[in-house]
Amino acid sequence: MHDLAALTPLGASAPKILQIGAVTISEVVDRALASVSCRQGKQAAFEAAARALFGLDLPAPGHSASGATWSLIWTGPEQWFAEAPFASHEDIARIVKDGLGDSASVTEQTDGWVRFDIEGAGVVMLMERLCPVPARRMDTGAATRTLMEHMGCLVICRSKGRHFSLLAPRSFAGSLHHALLAAARSIA
């Protein structure tokens, strides 16, 4: 009999972290993720409950917000992704639903997505090779959807010109990782 073991989106037992030239590409697996939508007619209750739960104002379109525990990423009208440490928020959907009550619809997203963080002096050049996002002009906290090598991705600027997070459906993990490696090698 074998014990079950969790695998990263890239199929390994530990996340992959690679340094290529001035760019570090990290597979991030220590964050829990849930989608959150405000229910129709519940906006005031939703905003108050969200502020109390997350300790953050809901980010406006094209933005994200981060605090000590939670990060919120705008994903569409009245919709956000909520991120928190996996170690303390493994059941993130229940935690968020308990905090927001009937003002929100919440769904678990952790295992449905892959997250890669790209950091370093070369990240803007890497982004310019992969997608039409204006990475050079993106301020810290900016968030947008785009295509990267024909894959739908969410791009979050964590630190202007130095650190971006890329979220894509988990089934694209290998393809997105390959695209990141190829782009990083082209600028190394």
N, C-alpha and C positions, 0 to 999 in steps of 0.2 A: 504494500500500500504506500502511495506517495502523497506527501502533503502538497496542497495547492500553493503555487507561488505566483505572485503578481508579476506581470511583465509590463515594461514601459511601452508606449506607443510604437517605438522602434523594435520591439520584440526582445529586449534584453532584460536582465535582472536588475540593472542599475542604469540611471540616465546617462546618455552620452554627452560628453563635453569635449569639444575640439577647439584648438587654437590654430587658426590659419592666418598667417601674416598678422595684421593689426585687428583681426576680428576673432572673437570667441563666440562659438555657437553652442548653446546649452539646451538640452532637452529638459524641460521643467515638469516634474511630476509631483511636487510637494504642495500643490494648490488644489483646493476643491472649487467646483464651479457650478453655479445654478443660474437658470434664466428666470427673470422676474418681470412680470407684466402687471401694470395697474389695471384693475377691473373697471369697466365702464361705470361712471357715476360715483366712484369711490376715491377720486383724486385727493381730496383734502385729508381723508383718513389715511390713505396710502402714504402721502408725503410725510405726515406726522409720524406714522409708525416706522417708515424707512429711516427718518432722521434719528429716531430713538434707537433703532436696532443697529444701524451701521455707523452712527456718529458722523455722518457725512451728508452734505447736500447732494441731491441727485444730480449727476452731471448732465449738462445740456447736450443737444446733438453735436456730434463730433468731438466729444470729450470723455475723459475718465477722471476719477477721483480716488485717491488712496489715503488711508488712515493707518493707524497702528495695526489693526487686524484685517479690516475689510478693504477691498478695492471694488469700485463700481465702474462699469464700462457701458456707455450708451450704445445700444445695438439697433434701435429703431424707435419710432414714436411710442412713448410710454413703455419702453422695454429696455432692460439692462441685463448685463451679466454681473453676478456677484461672485467675487473671489475671496477666499480665506485660506489660511493654512490647513492642509489636509489633516495633519496630526490632531488638530483640535476641532475640525469641522467636517469629518468624514461623512456625516449625515447632513450635509449643508442644506439640502432641500427642506428637510424637516425643520431645521433650525430657523431658516428664513421664513417658512410658512408659519411656524409658531409665532414669530415676531411680527409678521405682517397681517396675519389673520385673513378675514374674507375680503380685504382690500386688494389682494394680489393673487395672481396665478403663478405658481412656482414649479419648475421642473428641474430635476437633476441633470447635469450636463458633464460632470467630471470625466467620465470615461468615454464620452462621445467626441472629445476634442484633443488635439495635440497642441502643446505650447512650446515654441522655441524662443529663447531670448538670444538676441544678437547684441554684442557689446564691443566697444573699442573704437579706435580712431577711424577705421575704415567702414563703419556701418552705413554711412550715408551713401558712399559709392556702391556698396553692395545692394542697398535698396534701389538705387537708381538703375541698376542692371536688371532687377527682378520685377518691378512694378511701376505704375504711373503715379504713385503717391509722392507728393512733394516733400520727401523726407528732410531735405535741407531746411525747409521752412517750418516743419512741425515743431510746435512748442511742447514742453513737458506737459503731459496730460491729454494731448490730442489723441483721438481715436477715430479710425475710419475703416470702412470695408473696401476691399480691392481684389483684383485678380493677380495672382502670382503664378506664372507658368500654367495658366488655365485653371488654377485652383482658387476657389473663393476663400479669402483670408480676412481676418480682422487684425489691423495693425494698431498697436498702442505705443505711443512715445513715452517711455519711462523717464528718460533724461535727454534733453535736446541734443541731437547730433551724436549721442554716445551709446544709447541703450533703447532698443525696441523689443517688444514682445509681439510674436506672430501667433495667432490662433487659427487653426484650420480643422476641418473634420478629421477625426483620428484615422480614417481610412486613407488619408493623403499623407500620413506621417513620413513614409519612406520617400515618396516623390518630392515633398517639400524639403526634406533634409538633403536629398540629392541636389536640388536646385540651389539651396543655400551653400552647400559645399562647392559646387561648380562656380558660383558667383564669387565666393570668397577666394578661391584659387585664382580666378581671373584678375583679381586686384592685388594679390599677395606679391 
